[in-house]
Amino acid sequence: MDMEITFTGGKKVDALVNGFAIKTDQPVSAGGEGSAPAPYELFLASIGTCAGIYILSFCQQRGISTENIKIVQKLLPNETNRGIGTIALEIQLPEDFPDQYSGALIRAAELCAVKKTIQNPPRFEIYTNKINS
């Protein structure tokens, strides 16, 4: 899969993927307009939304309403390097959610491809290529 990354003015950088333009910007405090999430925020959001699609699919396959289900993603600090030490996903369930599915719901969320990619990181290659205009 290829993505095209473009610079659209100011501190805005967009990614074109599968016909969608994913917009990013920097906060005002970093010289941007704050018109879109920063790339790092989108990266972090992809973790929770990825888990969310697996939870959604699990519930839909069983006819369970997702109306009152919510995921709260918590970033716990790494005390040694000031980064993220733990990413916790709290799946908040309504009282009437069937107890027998709680463990299976966690296992469904753990299927998230973003989480698996972080746990088994790819190799990065960054290079330049001059092209004709």
ZICORGI-V840699 format. One record per run of one state. SS is the DSSP state (alpha for helix, beta for strand, coil for the rest). FROM is the first residue (numbers start at 0). TO is the last residue. If there is no record, write none. Layout:
ss;from;to
SS;FROM;TO
SS;FROM;TO
This chain:
ss;from;to
coil;0;2
beta;3;8
coil;9;10
beta;11;16
coil;17;18
beta;19;23
coil;24;26
alpha;27;29
coil;30;37
alpha;38;60
coil;61;68
beta;69;76
coil;77;82
beta;83;91
coil;92;97
alpha;98;108
coil;109;111
alpha;112;118
coil;119;132
